[in-house]
């Protein structure tokens, strides 16, 4: 049975053994053209902005100005048929192309369990490790893109996800906010020496496969091939946001989130079907309004709005789902430290692109933001919506290592109000 953490270490060991370097150290990659190879605009993709820690969505997407729970911010009009926070003015201008789901109701208010549930559509179970939905997309769409030489599930600035029973070749490949492969040491190396090391490693891997030790040796071989591709492919230029013009970089913002979303757009152009961009620090148990106003909301507002405008200008938006969410929301009640605590019963997320309907608020909470007054939605419903937008059949069933059939998105139902 695979150990995803061990498998990730094996992957990085292959990278280190084969070259012991990061992308910019290979001489023949130093002078790559800034023009990333374009793929057909019909290719489907998803960019997920993960607000790690659980964002206070009552202060972002579903304000309650008439309630004691309302807080300091005020609602403003958008280009859609609903209002959002006055701290998100740039996003207000793109809400004709995004919608807000205001009736997410999930059962897990613990960080780890909530993250697992929102990423997989399944609650944690000691007998099976479910794949992140990014891994599902990688498994379903990655092999169909024969031109793609880099991993089909990229995680920028985060990690901790797993491909579960789908196998480590579909696990998230993690880079930092500058596109560097983590844990890879920088060294100069000639192309000839790199080739020698990769050739030697290939012999080792072939011998390992012939040792008849089950499925793990072949998985090692697959990871070796990925490592080789990573070190030699011109597609690695997609990670180099510094190749973009200054105006574009400025539009997204000179910070980890801005660079991450610009990198995500470049990766979509290269053919990667699922990119997760991680933005942590949303666990705001105290000083929530100061933190939102001064630190968290301005870069989110700028970067996501820039992404939506960029995708639109490039004719890509109808094929790229953009999703903004965390593991849960935060309490309607403001605590004694002027913060909000964990809350999974009624919260919101934003979604757009991919041919989904924009400009609408789906679902509703009561006047205090405590209860849901409409149909509620689970993670499986969200991922079923994304799957349908990406052309992945909802009838798809995977099989766990123990032979159990596992429905895609846990058998969730697409959110009808978002479907065209």
C-alpha positions in Angstrom: 0.0 0.0 0.0 1.4 3.4 -1.0 2.6 5.9 1.6 2.1 9.2 -0.1 4.7 11.0 2.0 7.3 8.4 1.4 6.4 8.5 -2.3 6.9 12.2 -2.5 10.3 11.8 -0.9 11.1 9.1 -3.5 10.2 11.6 -6.2 12.5 14.3 -4.8 15.2 11.7 -4.4 15.0 10.9 -8.0 15.2 14.6 -8.9 18.2 15.0 -6.6 19.9 11.8 -7.8 19.3 12.7 -11.5 20.4 16.3 -11.4 20.4 17.8 -7.9 19.2 21.2 -9.2 16.3 23.5 -9.6 14.8 24.6 -12.9 17.1 27.6 -13.6 20.4 25.7 -13.2 20.4 23.9 -16.5 22.3 25.8 -19.0 20.0 24.8 -21.9 17.0 26.0 -20.0 18.5 29.3 -19.1 17.7 31.0 -22.4 14.3 29.5 -23.1 11.9 31.7 -25.1 9.3 33.6 -23.0 6.6 32.2 -25.2 5.1 29.1 -23.6 3.8 26.7 -26.1 0.1 27.3 -26.6 -2.4 24.4 -26.5 -5.8 24.3 -27.9 -8.2 26.7 -26.2 -10.7 23.9 -25.9 -8.6 22.2 -23.2 -10.4 22.1 -19.8 -8.7 23.1 -16.6 -9.4 24.2 -13.0 -7.5 26.7 -10.9 -8.4 26.5 -7.2 -7.4 29.3 -4.9 -7.2 27.6 -1.5 -7.8 29.9 1.5 -6.1 27.8 4.1 -7.3 28.2 7.7 -10.9 29.0 6.8 -11.8 32.4 5.5 -14.5 34.5 7.2 -16.9 34.4 4.2 -19.5 36.4 6.1 -17.2 39.3 5.7 -16.5 38.6 2.0 -19.4 37.1 0.1 -22.4 37.1 2.3 -22.5 40.3 4.5 -25.1 40.9 7.2 -25.1 44.7 7.7 -28.3 44.7 9.7 -27.2 42.0 12.1 -25.2 42.2 15.3 -23.0 39.6 13.5 -22.4 42.0 10.6 -19.0 43.3 11.5 -17.2 46.4 10.2 -17.5 46.0 6.4 -20.4 47.1 4.1 -21.9 45.5 1.0 -21.3 47.0 -2.4 -22.9 46.4 -5.7 -21.2 44.2 -8.3 -21.5 43.6 -12.0 -23.5 40.6 -11.0 -26.9 40.4 -9.4 -25.7 40.5 -5.8 -23.4 42.3 -3.4 -20.1 41.5 -1.8 -17.7 43.2 0.7 -16.6 46.8 0.1 -13.1 45.4 0.7 -13.2 43.6 -2.6 -13.8 46.4 -5.2 -11.8 44.8 -8.0 -13.6 41.5 -7.6 -16.9 43.4 -7.7 -16.0 44.4 -11.2 -15.7 40.8 -12.5 -18.7 39.2 -10.7 -20.6 39.1 -13.9 -18.3 36.2 -14.7 -18.3 34.6 -11.2 -21.0 33.4 -8.8 -21.1 32.9 -5.1 -22.5 29.8 -3.4 -23.9 31.0 -0.1 -25.3 27.8 1.3 -22.3 25.4 1.7 -23.1 23.3 4.8 -20.4 20.9 5.7 -19.9 18.9 8.9 -16.2 19.2 9.5 -15.0 22.2 11.5 -11.5 20.8 12.2 -8.8 22.1 10.0 -7.4 18.8 8.9 -10.7 17.0 8.5 -12.3 20.0 6.8 -9.4 20.2 4.3 -9.7 16.5 3.6 -13.5 16.7 3.1 -13.3 19.8 0.8 -10.5 18.4 -1.3 -11.9 14.9 -1.7 -15.7 15.1 -1.1 -15.3 12.3 1.4 -15.0 12.5 5.2 -11.8 10.9 6.5 -12.0 7.2 6.8 -9.2 5.0 8.4 -9.8 2.2 5.9 -9.2 4.2 2.7 -7.3 7.3 1.6 -9.3 9.2 -0.9 -7.7 11.2 -3.7 -7.8 15.0 -3.8 -10.0 16.1 -6.7 -6.9 17.5 -8.4 -5.6 14.0 -8.5 -8.9 12.8 -9.9 -8.6 15.3 -12.7 -5.0 14.3 -13.2 -6.0 10.6 -13.5 -8.9 11.3 -15.9 -7.4 14.0 -18.1 -3.6 13.9 -17.7 -3.1 10.7 -19.8 -5.2 12.1 -22.6 -2.7 15.0 -23.0 0.2 13.2 -24.6 2.0 16.4 -25.2 2.2 17.2 -21.5 5.6 16.5 -20.1 5.1 18.0 -16.6 2.8 16.8 -13.9 -0.9 17.3 -14.5 -1.7 18.4 -10.9 0.5 21.2 -9.6 0.2 22.7 -6.1 1.8 26.2 -5.8 2.9 27.4 -2.4 1.4 24.6 -0.4 1.1 20.8 -0.2 -0.2 18.1 2.0 -2.6 16.6 -0.5 -2.6 13.1 -1.7 -3.6 11.0 -4.7 -4.8 8.3 -2.4 -5.6 5.0 -4.1 -5.1 6.6 -7.6 -1.3 6.3 -7.1 1.6 8.7 -6.5 2.0 9.7 -10.1 -1.2 11.7 -9.7 -0.2 13.3 -6.4 0.1 17.1 -6.3 3.6 18.3 -7.5 4.6 21.1 -5.2 6.5 24.2 -6.1 6.9 27.4 -4.1 5.6 30.8 -5.0 8.5 31.4 -7.3 8.1 28.1 -9.2 11.1 26.3 -7.6 10.9 22.6 -6.9 11.1 22.1 -3.1 14.0 20.3 -1.5 16.0 20.3 -4.8 19.6 21.5 -4.3 21.0 24.0 -6.9 24.2 22.9 -8.7 25.6 23.6 -12.1 25.6 20.5 -14.4 26.2 20.0 -18.0 23.6 18.3 -20.2 26.0 15.4 -20.9 26.5 14.8 -17.2 22.8 15.0 -16.5 22.2 12.4 -19.3 24.8 10.0 -17.7 23.1 10.2 -14.3 19.7 9.7 -15.7 20.9 6.7 -17.7 22.4 5.2 -14.6 19.2 5.8 -12.7 17.2 4.1 -15.4 19.3 1.0 -15.1 18.7 1.0 -11.3 14.9 1.4 -11.8 14.7 -1.4 -14.4 16.5 -3.8 -12.0 14.1 -2.7 -9.2 11.1 -3.6 -11.4 12.5 -7.0 -12.1 12.7 -7.7 -8.4 9.0 -8.6 -8.3 8.1 -6.5 -5.3 4.6 -5.7 -6.2 3.3 -2.4 -7.7 5.8 -0.1 -5.9 8.7 -0.7 -8.3 6.7 0.3 -11.4 5.5 3.4 -9.5 9.1 4.2 -8.9 9.7 3.9 -12.6 6.8 6.2 -13.4 8.2 8.8 -10.9 11.6 8.5 -12.5 10.2 9.3 -15.9 8.4 12.3 -14.5 11.6 13.5 -12.9 13.5 13.1 -16.1 10.8 15.1 -18.0 10.8 17.8 -15.4 14.5 18.3 -15.8 14.6 18.4 -19.5 11.3 19.7 -20.7 10.9 23.2 -22.2 7.5 23.2 -20.6 9.2 24.0 -17.3 9.3 27.6 -18.6 5.7 27.9 -17.5 6.9 28.2 -13.9 9.0 31.3 -14.7 6.6 34.2 -14.2 9.5 36.7 -14.6 9.2 36.0 -18.3 5.9 37.9 -18.3 5.9 41.6 -19.1 6.0 44.0 -16.2 2.4 45.3 -16.8 1.0 41.8 -16.4 3.0 41.0 -13.3 2.0 44.3 -11.8 -1.7 43.5 -12.5 -1.5 40.3 -10.5 0.5 41.7 -7.7 4.1 41.3 -6.5 3.3 38.7 -3.8 3.0 35.0 -3.5 -0.6 34.9 -4.3 -0.3 37.1 -7.3 2.7 35.2 -8.7 1.0 32.0 -8.0 -2.1 32.8 -10.0 0.0 34.2 -12.8 1.9 30.9 -12.8 -1.4 29.0 -12.8 -2.5 30.8 -15.9 0.8 29.9 -17.6 0.5 26.3 -16.6 -3.0 26.1 -18.0 -1.7 27.5 -21.3 0.9 24.6 -21.2 -1.8 22.1 -20.7 -1.9 21.3 -17.0 -5.5 20.5 -16.1 -5.5 21.2 -12.4 -3.6 23.8 -10.4 -4.0 24.6 -6.7 -2.7 28.0 -5.5 -2.4 28.1 -1.7 -2.9 31.2 0.3 -2.7 30.5 4.0 -3.2 32.6 7.1 -7.0 32.7 7.2 -7.4 31.2 10.7 -8.5 34.6 12.1 -9.6 33.9 15.8 -8.7 37.5 16.7 -8.4 40.9 15.0 -10.3 39.6 12.0 -11.2 43.0 10.5 -7.8 44.5 10.7 -6.3 41.4 9.3 -8.7 41.3 6.4 -8.5 45.0 5.6 -4.7 45.3 5.9 -3.3 41.9 4.9 -5.6 39.3 3.4 -8.3 40.9 1.2 -6.3 43.4 -0.9 -4.0 40.8 -2.5 -6.9 38.3 -3.0 -9.0 41.1 -4.6 -6.2 42.1 -6.9 -5.0 38.7 -8.0 -8.3 36.9 -8.6 -9.7 39.8 -10.5 -6.5 40.0 -12.6 -6.8 36.3 -13.3 -10.4 36.6 -14.4 -9.6 39.5 -16.7 -6.5 37.8 -18.1 -8.4 34.6 -18.9 -11.1 36.6 -20.5 -8.7 38.6 -22.7 -7.0 35.4 -23.8 -10.2 33.7 -24.7 -9.7 31.0 -22.1 -12.3 31.7 -19.4 -15.1 29.5 -20.8 -12.7 26.5 -20.4 -11.1 27.2 -17.1 -13.0 26.9 -13.8 -11.8 29.3 -11.1 -12.7 28.3 -7.6 -12.0 30.3 -4.4 -12.6 28.5 -1.1 -11.1 27.1 2.2 -12.0 24.2 4.5 -14.9 26.0 6.1 -16.2 29.5 7.0 -16.1 31.3 10.3 -18.6 31.9 13.0 -21.3 34.6 12.5 -20.8 35.6 16.1 -17.8 37.8 16.7 -15.8 36.6 19.7 -14.3 38.5 22.6 -11.0 38.9 20.7 -12.8 40.6 17.7 -12.3 37.4 15.7 -14.3 34.6 14.3 -14.0 30.9 15.1 -14.4 27.8 13.0 -17.8 27.4 11.4 -18.9 24.7 8.9 -22.7 25.0 9.1 -23.3 27.9 6.7 -20.6 29.5 4.6 -19.8 30.7 1.1 -17.4 30.2 -1.8 -16.8 31.8 -5.2 -16.7 30.1 -8.5 -16.6 31.2 -12.1 -15.4 30.4 -15.6 -15.6 26.9 -17.2 -18.9 27.7 -19.0 -20.6 28.1 -15.6 -23.1 30.8 -15.0 -21.8 34.0 -13.5 -23.4 37.0 -11.9 -25.6 35.2 -9.4 -25.7 34.3 -5.7 -26.8 30.7 -5.2 -28.4 29.8 -1.9 -29.1 32.0 1.1 -28.5 32.2 4.8 -30.8 33.8 7.4 -30.5 37.4 8.5 -27.8 36.6 11.1 -25.8 34.2 8.8 -26.4 31.3 11.1 -28.9 29.1 9.3 -29.5 28.2 5.7 -32.8 29.2 4.1 -32.4 27.4 0.8 -31.0 24.2 -0.5 -27.6 23.4 1.1 -24.6 22.0 -0.7 -21.9 19.5 0.2 -18.3 19.2 -1.2 -19.5 16.4 -3.6 -22.0 18.7 -5.2 -19.3 21.3 -5.8 -16.9 18.8 -7.3 -19.7 17.3 -9.4 -20.3 20.8 -10.8 -16.6 21.1 -11.6 -16.4 17.7 -13.1 -19.3 18.4 -15.4 -17.8 21.7 -16.5 -14.5 19.9 -17.3 -16.2 17.1 -19.3 -15.5 14.4 -16.8 -18.5 12.0 -16.7 -20.3 11.9 -13.4 -20.8 8.1 -14.0 -17.1 7.6 -13.4 -16.3 5.1 -10.7 -12.8 4.4 -9.4 -11.7 1.4 -7.4 -9.9 1.6 -4.1 -6.9 -0.6 -3.2 -9.3 -2.9 -1.4 -11.6 -3.2 -4.4 -14.3 -0.9 -3.2 -16.1 1.2 -5.9 -15.7 4.9 -5.3 -18.0 7.3 -7.2 -16.5 10.4 -8.5 -17.3 13.4 -6.3 -18.8 10.9 -3.8 -21.9 10.8 -6.0 -22.6 14.5 -5.6 -25.2 16.4 -7.7 -24.1 19.3 -9.8 -25.4 22.7 -8.6 -28.2 23.3 -11.1 -28.2 27.1 -10.8 -24.6 27.3 -12.0 -25.0 25.1 -15.1 -25.5 26.7 -18.5 
